[in-house]
């Protein structure tokens, strides 16, 4: 008899399960690139009140930059930082490396000026006078003239290569390179007399460092203004990162009035916005198209915004066409936007304590800087001891110390000097009589200071303070300017 009962399943037996394709697809990991390629920004040309100010500052800054090296002053270049002889000429000023304190003062003035302007009205420097903005505007102007407006440039870049596209690209880059090299040449012209540099360029006699800096500065201008553009402002400039520390709710920033503009939507010029339940913004996106950093100001202030106000100009032109009041995008403060303040209440907050403190510090530093320059002596003196002979006894028992004095004529005329010593009784100075220095000349002068043996005996051994006095002699052998430098006189045991 056959057993037909069902046997229990074997627990060791594994039955394979067919995978579900949909579940496997759902569990599949998605790979996301962390380095997304940035899209090229085609900034649209814009005209308006703020654009005119920007163009005016471009003209002013570039006339100063390109024109100053060609100015002459006292038969020399008006502004020249001659590193080879360590002279820095700025019109009537002749500065030496020892005048480094003035550079420090200029940096402090620049820093507090930046703090003040940023606290009052945001990134005015970036939007109107920063070299990156200025040269980007110049390069974009060349690009617009050769390749056409925004629509033509976008169409050209997407189209295949043709003869017309090739010559326009070559002409654009040729103009860019010419402007960049001229910029590098002008930069080097502040350190090498620009007329001498011109002769060296013609004769191919430029030095290696001059060649390096002309091409390096030119390459930086070509790359930053021609290709990197907004990338410099977004990622390389540190100012974009710490600007928020200088902003507050009463800082004038470029703002979109969402209460007035939303909900946005397109409509014809004759259609009333309120009848359609819309705000004044027609969603034309022109504010995005003109932005050099490619942001949408309607999303609020972003760190990429350089404060150029191009969006204000183009939005005002759209409001004029739609018959709506200007100011949908405008300079305003966060407090004024939230509280509905007018211009009077908003500007009343400009003179707040933070602004007053920055202004006071800035004017104090400016005053000290100006007074220091005005009272600056027409020559400088440095004194060092002769290390080969600290002190020695010479003829008739005199004790002699030898020093080296560096005289620096900070004027551009021949000057006569006399060296003396104070605080040493019956001292004799040799080598410091009627010293003559030419215009802006610097010279090391050895002098010896001796005291009689009886004076040295009363002093005893050791180091004793003394003051070296350098007098500038004018007509009639009358001293006019005195410069004093402290030193010590050694008496051996």
KARASUL-V59734 format. One record per pair of residues at least 4 apart in sequence whose C-alpha atoms are under 7 Angstrom apart, sorted by the first residue. I is the first residue (numbers start at 1). J is the second residue. D is the distance in Angstrom with one decimal. If there is no record, write none. Layout:
i=I j=J d=D
i=I j=J d=D
//
This chain:
i=20 j=24 d=6.3
i=21 j=25 d=6.1
i=22 j=26 d=6.2
i=23 j=27 d=6.2
i=24 j=28 d=6.2
i=41 j=294 d=6.3
i=42 j=150 d=5.9
i=43 j=150 d=6.6
i=43 j=289 d=5.6
i=43 j=290 d=4.9
i=43 j=291 d=6.1
i=43 j=292 d=5.6
i=44 j=150 d=5.5
i=44 j=289 d=5.6
i=44 j=290 d=4.5
i=45 j=290 d=6.4
i=46 j=290 d=6.7
i=46 j=310 d=6.6
i=46 j=314 d=6.3
i=47 j=51 d=5.7
i=47 j=313 d=6.6
i=48 j=52 d=6.2
i=48 j=313 d=5.0
i=49 j=53 d=6.6
i=49 j=313 d=6.8
i=50 j=54 d=6.3
i=50 j=309 d=6.2
i=50 j=313 d=6.6
i=51 j=55 d=6.2
i=51 j=310 d=6.6
i=52 j=56 d=6.1
i=53 j=57 d=6.3
i=54 j=58 d=6.3
i=54 j=128 d=5.2
i=55 j=59 d=6.3
i=56 j=60 d=6.2
i=57 j=61 d=5.9
i=57 j=128 d=6.6
i=57 j=129 d=6.5
i=58 j=62 d=6.1
i=58 j=129 d=7.0
i=58 j=134 d=5.8
i=59 j=63 d=6.0
i=60 j=64 d=6.3
i=61 j=65 d=6.1
i=62 j=66 d=5.8
i=63 j=67 d=5.4
i=64 j=68 d=5.5
i=66 j=186 d=6.2
i=67 j=71 d=7.0
i=68 j=79 d=6.9
i=69 j=77 d=6.5
i=69 j=78 d=6.9
i=69 j=79 d=6.2
i=69 j=189 d=6.3
i=69 j=190 d=6.1
i=69 j=194 d=6.4
i=70 j=77 d=6.9
i=70 j=194 d=7.0
i=71 j=77 d=6.0
i=71 j=78 d=5.5
i=72 j=76 d=5.4
i=72 j=77 d=4.6
i=72 j=78 d=4.9
i=73 j=77 d=5.8
i=73 j=78 d=4.7
i=73 j=91 d=6.2
i=77 j=193 d=6.7
i=78 j=89 d=6.7
i=78 j=90 d=6.0
i=78 j=91 d=4.8
i=79 j=89 d=5.3
i=79 j=90 d=4.6
i=79 j=91 d=6.0
i=79 j=190 d=6.8
i=80 j=88 d=5.9
i=80 j=89 d=5.0
i=80 j=90 d=6.7
i=80 j=190 d=5.1
i=80 j=191 d=5.8
i=80 j=193 d=6.9
i=81 j=87 d=6.3
i=81 j=88 d=4.4
i=81 j=89 d=6.2
i=81 j=190 d=6.0
i=81 j=191 d=4.8
i=82 j=86 d=5.8
i=82 j=87 d=5.2
i=82 j=88 d=5.8
i=82 j=191 d=5.3
i=82 j=192 d=6.5
i=83 j=87 d=6.5
i=83 j=191 d=6.8
i=86 j=96 d=6.3
i=86 j=97 d=6.6
i=87 j=94 d=6.8
i=87 j=95 d=6.0
i=87 j=96 d=5.4
i=88 j=94 d=5.8
i=88 j=95 d=4.9
i=88 j=96 d=6.3
i=89 j=93 d=5.8
i=89 j=94 d=4.8
i=89 j=95 d=6.4
i=90 j=94 d=6.6
i=94 j=410 d=5.2
i=94 j=411 d=6.4
i=95 j=99 d=6.1
i=95 j=410 d=6.7
i=100 j=104 d=6.6
i=101 j=105 d=6.3
i=102 j=106 d=6.2
i=103 j=107 d=6.3
i=104 j=108 d=6.3
i=105 j=109 d=6.1
i=105 j=369 d=6.7
i=106 j=110 d=6.1
i=107 j=111 d=6.1
i=108 j=112 d=6.2
i=109 j=113 d=5.9
i=109 j=362 d=6.2
i=109 j=365 d=6.7
i=109 j=366 d=6.9
i=110 j=114 d=6.1
i=111 j=115 d=6.2
i=112 j=116 d=6.0
i=112 j=358 d=6.5
i=112 j=362 d=5.9
i=113 j=117 d=6.1
i=113 j=362 d=6.8
i=114 j=118 d=5.9
i=115 j=119 d=6.0
i=115 j=246 d=6.8
i=116 j=120 d=6.3
i=116 j=355 d=6.3
i=116 j=358 d=5.7
i=116 j=359 d=6.7
i=117 j=121 d=5.8
i=117 j=122 d=6.7
i=117 j=124 d=7.0
i=118 j=122 d=4.1
i=118 j=123 d=5.6
i=118 j=124 d=6.9
i=118 j=246 d=6.5
i=119 j=246 d=5.5
i=119 j=247 d=5.5
i=119 j=251 d=5.7
i=119 j=355 d=6.9
i=120 j=251 d=5.2
i=120 j=252 d=6.1
i=120 j=350 d=6.5
i=121 j=251 d=5.6
i=121 j=252 d=4.3
i=121 j=253 d=6.1
i=122 j=251 d=6.5
i=122 j=252 d=6.2
i=122 j=253 d=5.7
i=123 j=127 d=6.3
i=123 j=306 d=5.9
i=123 j=307 d=5.4
i=124 j=128 d=6.1
i=124 j=307 d=6.1
i=125 j=129 d=5.2
i=125 j=130 d=5.6
i=126 j=130 d=4.9
i=126 j=133 d=6.7
i=126 j=306 d=5.4
i=126 j=307 d=6.8
i=127 j=133 d=6.6
i=127 j=306 d=5.2
i=127 j=307 d=4.9
i=127 j=308 d=3.9
i=128 j=133 d=6.9
i=128 j=308 d=6.3
i=129 j=133 d=6.8
i=129 j=134 d=6.3
i=130 j=134 d=6.1
i=131 j=135 d=5.9
i=132 j=136 d=6.0
i=132 j=225 d=6.5
i=133 j=137 d=6.1
i=134 j=138 d=6.4
i=135 j=139 d=6.1
i=135 j=225 d=5.6
i=136 j=140 d=6.0
i=136 j=225 d=4.4
i=136 j=226 d=6.8
i=136 j=229 d=6.4
i=137 j=141 d=6.1
i=138 j=142 d=6.5
i=139 j=143 d=6.2
i=139 j=176 d=6.6
i=139 j=225 d=6.4
i=139 j=226 d=6.2
i=140 j=144 d=6.1
i=141 j=145 d=6.2
i=142 j=146 d=6.3
i=142 j=172 d=6.8
i=143 j=147 d=5.7
i=143 j=172 d=6.1
i=144 j=148 d=4.7
i=144 j=149 d=5.4
i=146 j=168 d=6.2
i=146 j=172 d=6.3
i=147 j=153 d=6.0
i=147 j=168 d=6.1
i=148 j=152 d=5.5
i=148 j=153 d=6.1
i=149 j=153 d=6.2
i=150 j=154 d=6.2
i=151 j=155 d=6.2
i=152 j=156 d=6.0
i=153 j=157 d=6.2
i=154 j=158 d=6.5
i=155 j=159 d=6.2
i=156 j=165 d=6.9
i=161 j=165 d=6.0
i=161 j=166 d=6.7
i=162 j=166 d=6.1
i=163 j=167 d=6.2
i=164 j=168 d=6.2
i=165 j=169 d=6.1
i=166 j=170 d=6.1
i=167 j=171 d=5.9
i=168 j=172 d=6.1
i=169 j=173 d=6.2
i=170 j=174 d=5.9
i=171 j=175 d=6.1
i=172 j=176 d=6.2
i=173 j=177 d=6.0
i=174 j=178 d=6.1
i=175 j=179 d=6.2
i=176 j=180 d=6.1
i=176 j=222 d=6.5
i=177 j=181 d=6.0
i=177 j=222 d=6.4
i=178 j=182 d=6.1
i=179 j=183 d=6.1
i=180 j=184 d=6.3
i=180 j=218 d=4.4
i=180 j=219 d=6.8
i=180 j=221 d=5.6
i=180 j=222 d=5.5
i=181 j=185 d=6.0
i=181 j=214 d=6.6
i=181 j=215 d=6.6
i=181 j=218 d=4.7
i=182 j=186 d=6.1
i=183 j=187 d=6.2
i=183 j=218 d=6.2
i=184 j=188 d=6.3
i=184 j=213 d=6.9
i=184 j=214 d=4.3
i=184 j=215 d=6.4
i=184 j=217 d=4.9
i=184 j=218 d=4.6
i=185 j=189 d=6.1
i=185 j=214 d=5.2
i=186 j=190 d=6.9
i=188 j=192 d=6.1
i=188 j=210 d=6.7
i=188 j=213 d=6.8
i=188 j=214 d=6.3
i=189 j=193 d=5.6
i=189 j=194 d=4.3
i=189 j=197 d=6.8
i=192 j=197 d=6.4
i=193 j=197 d=6.1
i=194 j=198 d=6.1
i=195 j=199 d=6.5
i=196 j=200 d=6.3
i=197 j=201 d=6.1
i=198 j=202 d=6.3
i=199 j=203 d=6.2
i=200 j=204 d=5.6
i=200 j=205 d=4.5
i=200 j=206 d=5.1
i=201 j=205 d=6.3
i=201 j=206 d=6.1
i=206 j=210 d=6.1
i=206 j=211 d=6.3
i=207 j=211 d=6.3
i=208 j=212 d=6.1
i=209 j=213 d=6.2
i=210 j=214 d=6.1
i=211 j=215 d=6.3
i=212 j=216 d=5.8
i=213 j=217 d=5.7
i=214 j=218 d=5.9
i=215 j=219 d=5.8
i=216 j=220 d=6.2
i=217 j=221 d=6.2
i=218 j=222 d=6.1
i=219 j=223 d=6.0
i=220 j=224 d=5.8
i=221 j=225 d=5.7
i=222 j=226 d=5.3
i=223 j=227 d=5.3
i=223 j=228 d=6.2
i=224 j=228 d=4.8
i=224 j=229 d=5.5
i=224 j=232 d=7.0
i=225 j=229 d=5.1
i=228 j=232 d=6.1
i=230 j=234 d=6.1
i=230 j=292 d=6.6
i=230 j=293 d=5.0
i=231 j=235 d=5.7
i=232 j=236 d=4.7
i=232 j=237 d=5.9
i=233 j=237 d=5.3
i=233 j=240 d=7.0
i=233 j=304 d=6.8
i=234 j=240 d=6.9
i=234 j=304 d=5.5
i=238 j=242 d=6.8
i=239 j=243 d=5.7
i=240 j=303 d=5.8
i=240 j=304 d=6.8
i=243 j=247 d=6.6
i=247 j=251 d=5.8
i=249 j=333 d=6.1
i=249 j=334 d=5.0
i=249 j=335 d=5.6
i=250 j=333 d=5.1
i=250 j=334 d=6.4
i=250 j=335 d=6.2
i=250 j=349 d=6.5
i=251 j=333 d=5.4
i=252 j=331 d=5.7
i=252 j=332 d=4.9
i=252 j=333 d=4.8
i=253 j=331 d=5.2
i=253 j=332 d=5.5
i=253 j=333 d=6.0
i=254 j=307 d=6.6
i=254 j=309 d=7.0
i=254 j=329 d=6.9
i=254 j=330 d=5.5
i=254 j=331 d=4.6
i=254 j=332 d=6.3
i=255 j=300 d=6.9
i=255 j=301 d=6.9
i=255 j=329 d=5.6
i=255 j=330 d=5.5
i=255 j=331 d=6.0
i=255 j=332 d=6.0
i=256 j=297 d=6.5
i=256 j=298 d=5.5
i=256 j=300 d=6.9
i=256 j=328 d=6.0
i=256 j=329 d=4.5
i=256 j=330 d=6.7
i=257 j=261 d=6.0
i=257 j=328 d=5.4
i=257 j=329 d=6.3
i=258 j=262 d=5.4
i=260 j=279 d=5.7
i=260 j=280 d=6.3
i=261 j=279 d=4.3
i=261 j=280 d=4.6
i=261 j=281 d=4.6
i=261 j=328 d=6.7
i=262 j=278 d=6.5
i=262 j=279 d=4.5
i=262 j=281 d=6.7
i=263 j=278 d=5.1
i=263 j=279 d=5.1
i=264 j=278 d=5.8
i=264 j=279 d=5.4
i=264 j=280 d=6.8
i=264 j=281 d=4.9
i=264 j=282 d=5.7
i=264 j=283 d=5.9
i=265 j=278 d=6.5
i=265 j=281 d=6.6
i=265 j=282 d=4.9
i=265 j=283 d=5.4
i=266 j=282 d=4.5
i=266 j=283 d=5.8
i=267 j=271 d=6.4
i=267 j=282 d=6.5
i=269 j=322 d=5.1
i=272 j=276 d=6.9
i=273 j=277 d=6.2
i=273 j=278 d=5.0
i=273 j=279 d=6.1
i=273 j=280 d=6.6
i=274 j=278 d=5.7
i=285 j=289 d=6.4
i=286 j=290 d=6.2
i=286 j=314 d=6.7
i=287 j=291 d=6.4
i=287 j=311 d=4.5
i=287 j=314 d=6.4
i=287 j=315 d=6.5
i=288 j=294 d=6.0
i=288 j=295 d=6.0
i=288 j=296 d=5.2
i=290 j=310 d=6.2
i=290 j=311 d=6.4
i=291 j=295 d=6.5
i=291 j=310 d=6.5
i=291 j=311 d=6.5
i=293 j=304 d=6.5
i=293 j=305 d=6.9
i=297 j=301 d=6.2
i=301 j=305 d=7.0
i=309 j=313 d=6.6
i=310 j=314 d=6.4
i=311 j=315 d=5.9
i=312 j=316 d=6.0
i=312 j=329 d=5.3
i=312 j=330 d=5.7
i=313 j=317 d=6.4
i=314 j=318 d=6.4
i=315 j=319 d=6.2
i=315 j=329 d=6.6
i=316 j=320 d=6.2
i=316 j=326 d=5.1
i=316 j=327 d=6.6
i=317 j=321 d=6.4
i=318 j=322 d=6.2
i=319 j=323 d=6.0
i=319 j=324 d=4.9
i=319 j=325 d=6.2
i=319 j=326 d=5.8
i=320 j=324 d=6.2
i=332 j=336 d=6.6
i=332 j=337 d=6.9
i=333 j=337 d=6.3
i=334 j=338 d=6.1
i=335 j=339 d=5.9
i=336 j=340 d=5.4
i=336 j=341 d=4.6
i=336 j=346 d=5.9
i=337 j=341 d=6.8
i=341 j=345 d=5.8
i=341 j=346 d=6.3
i=342 j=346 d=6.2
i=343 j=347 d=6.0
i=344 j=348 d=6.1
i=345 j=349 d=6.9
i=351 j=355 d=6.0
i=351 j=356 d=6.3
i=352 j=356 d=6.3
i=353 j=357 d=6.1
i=354 j=358 d=6.4
i=355 j=359 d=6.1
i=356 j=360 d=6.0
i=357 j=361 d=6.2
i=358 j=362 d=6.1
i=359 j=363 d=6.2
i=360 j=364 d=6.1
i=361 j=365 d=6.2
i=362 j=366 d=6.1
i=363 j=367 d=6.0
i=364 j=368 d=6.2
i=365 j=369 d=6.0
i=366 j=370 d=6.0
i=367 j=371 d=6.1
i=368 j=372 d=5.9
i=369 j=373 d=6.3
i=370 j=374 d=6.2
i=371 j=375 d=6.1
i=372 j=376 d=5.8
i=378 j=409 d=6.7
i=378 j=410 d=5.0
i=378 j=411 d=5.8
i=379 j=408 d=5.4
i=379 j=409 d=4.6
i=379 j=410 d=4.8
i=380 j=407 d=6.0
i=380 j=408 d=5.0
i=380 j=409 d=6.7
i=381 j=405 d=6.8
i=381 j=406 d=5.7
i=381 j=407 d=5.0
i=381 j=408 d=6.4
i=382 j=405 d=5.7
i=382 j=406 d=5.0
i=382 j=407 d=6.9
i=383 j=403 d=6.9
i=383 j=404 d=5.8
i=383 j=405 d=4.4
i=383 j=406 d=6.3
i=384 j=403 d=5.8
i=384 j=404 d=5.4
i=384 j=405 d=6.5
i=385 j=402 d=6.4
i=385 j=403 d=4.4
i=385 j=404 d=6.1
i=386 j=390 d=6.3
i=386 j=402 d=5.5
i=386 j=403 d=5.0
i=386 j=404 d=6.2
i=389 j=402 d=6.8
i=390 j=401 d=6.0
i=390 j=402 d=6.9
i=391 j=399 d=7.0
i=391 j=400 d=5.8
i=391 j=401 d=4.8
i=391 j=490 d=5.8
i=391 j=491 d=6.5
i=391 j=492 d=6.5
i=392 j=399 d=5.8
i=392 j=400 d=5.4
i=392 j=401 d=6.7
i=393 j=397 d=5.8
i=393 j=398 d=5.6
i=393 j=399 d=4.6
i=393 j=400 d=6.1
i=394 j=398 d=5.4
i=394 j=399 d=6.3
i=394 j=400 d=6.7
i=397 j=452 d=6.9
i=397 j=453 d=5.3
i=398 j=450 d=6.1
i=398 j=451 d=5.7
i=398 j=452 d=4.8
i=398 j=453 d=5.1
i=399 j=450 d=5.4
i=399 j=451 d=5.5
i=399 j=452 d=6.7
i=399 j=453 d=6.6
i=399 j=456 d=6.9
i=399 j=491 d=6.8
i=400 j=448 d=6.5
i=400 j=449 d=5.6
i=400 j=450 d=4.3
i=400 j=451 d=6.8
i=401 j=448 d=5.7
i=401 j=449 d=5.3
i=401 j=450 d=6.5
i=401 j=489 d=6.7
i=401 j=490 d=6.9
i=402 j=447 d=5.9
i=402 j=448 d=4.4
i=402 j=449 d=6.4
i=403 j=446 d=5.8
i=403 j=447 d=5.4
i=403 j=448 d=6.2
i=404 j=444 d=6.3
i=404 j=445 d=5.6
i=404 j=446 d=4.4
i=404 j=447 d=6.2
i=405 j=444 d=5.5
i=405 j=445 d=5.1
i=405 j=446 d=6.2
i=406 j=442 d=6.9
i=406 j=443 d=5.6
i=406 j=444 d=4.3
i=406 j=445 d=6.1
i=407 j=442 d=5.6
i=407 j=443 d=5.4
i=407 j=444 d=6.4
i=408 j=440 d=7.0
i=408 j=441 d=6.0
i=408 j=442 d=4.2
i=408 j=443 d=6.6
i=409 j=437 d=6.7
i=409 j=439 d=6.6
i=409 j=440 d=4.9
i=409 j=441 d=5.4
i=409 j=442 d=6.1
i=410 j=440 d=5.4
i=411 j=439 d=6.1
i=411 j=440 d=5.7
i=412 j=439 d=4.2
i=412 j=440 d=5.5
i=413 j=438 d=6.5
i=413 j=439 d=4.5
i=414 j=437 d=5.8
i=414 j=438 d=4.5
i=414 j=439 d=5.3
i=415 j=436 d=5.8
i=415 j=437 d=5.5
i=415 j=438 d=6.6
i=416 j=434 d=6.1
i=416 j=435 d=5.5
i=416 j=436 d=4.5
i=416 j=437 d=6.5
i=416 j=472 d=5.9
i=416 j=473 d=5.3
i=417 j=434 d=5.5
i=417 j=435 d=4.9
i=417 j=436 d=6.3
i=417 j=470 d=6.7
i=417 j=471 d=5.5
i=417 j=472 d=4.5
i=417 j=473 d=5.5
i=418 j=432 d=5.7
i=418 j=433 d=5.1
i=418 j=434 d=5.3
i=418 j=435 d=6.2
i=418 j=470 d=5.7
i=418 j=471 d=5.2
i=418 j=472 d=6.6
i=419 j=432 d=4.7
i=419 j=433 d=6.4
i=419 j=469 d=5.8
i=419 j=470 d=4.6
i=419 j=471 d=6.4
i=420 j=429 d=6.5
i=420 j=468 d=5.9
i=420 j=469 d=5.0
i=420 j=470 d=6.3
i=421 j=466 d=7.0
i=421 j=467 d=5.7
i=421 j=468 d=4.6
i=421 j=469 d=5.7
i=422 j=466 d=5.9
i=422 j=467 d=5.1
i=422 j=468 d=6.4
i=423 j=466 d=5.1
i=423 j=467 d=6.5
i=424 j=466 d=6.3
i=426 j=451 d=6.2
i=427 j=449 d=6.6
i=427 j=450 d=5.5
i=427 j=451 d=4.7
i=428 j=449 d=5.6
i=428 j=450 d=5.1
i=428 j=451 d=6.4
i=429 j=447 d=6.9
i=429 j=448 d=5.8
i=429 j=449 d=4.7
i=429 j=450 d=6.6
i=430 j=447 d=5.6
i=430 j=448 d=5.3
i=430 j=449 d=6.6
i=431 j=446 d=6.5
i=431 j=447 d=4.7
i=431 j=448 d=6.7
i=432 j=447 d=6.1
i=437 j=441 d=5.9
i=451 j=455 d=6.4
i=451 j=456 d=6.5
i=452 j=456 d=6.3
i=453 j=457 d=6.0
i=454 j=458 d=6.4
i=455 j=459 d=6.3
i=456 j=460 d=6.2
i=456 j=491 d=6.8
i=460 j=491 d=7.0
i=461 j=491 d=4.8
i=461 j=492 d=5.3
i=461 j=493 d=5.1
i=462 j=490 d=5.8
i=462 j=491 d=5.4
i=462 j=492 d=6.6
i=463 j=488 d=6.0
i=463 j=489 d=5.6
i=463 j=490 d=4.5
i=463 j=491 d=6.4
i=464 j=488 d=5.3
i=464 j=489 d=5.1
i=464 j=490 d=6.4
i=465 j=487 d=6.1
i=465 j=488 d=4.5
i=465 j=489 d=6.2
i=466 j=486 d=6.1
i=466 j=487 d=5.5
i=466 j=488 d=5.3
i=466 j=489 d=6.5
i=467 j=484 d=6.4
i=467 j=485 d=5.7
i=467 j=486 d=4.5
i=467 j=487 d=5.9
i=468 j=484 d=5.7
i=468 j=485 d=5.3
i=468 j=486 d=6.2
i=469 j=482 d=6.6
i=469 j=483 d=5.8
i=469 j=484 d=4.6
i=469 j=485 d=6.7
i=470 j=482 d=5.7
i=470 j=483 d=5.3
i=470 j=484 d=6.4
i=471 j=479 d=5.7
i=471 j=480 d=7.0
i=471 j=481 d=5.7
i=471 j=482 d=4.7
i=471 j=483 d=6.6
i=472 j=479 d=5.6
i=472 j=480 d=5.8
i=472 j=481 d=5.2
i=472 j=482 d=6.6
i=473 j=477 d=5.5
i=473 j=478 d=5.6
i=473 j=479 d=4.5
i=473 j=480 d=6.2
i=474 j=478 d=5.8
i=474 j=479 d=6.3
i=474 j=480 d=6.5
//
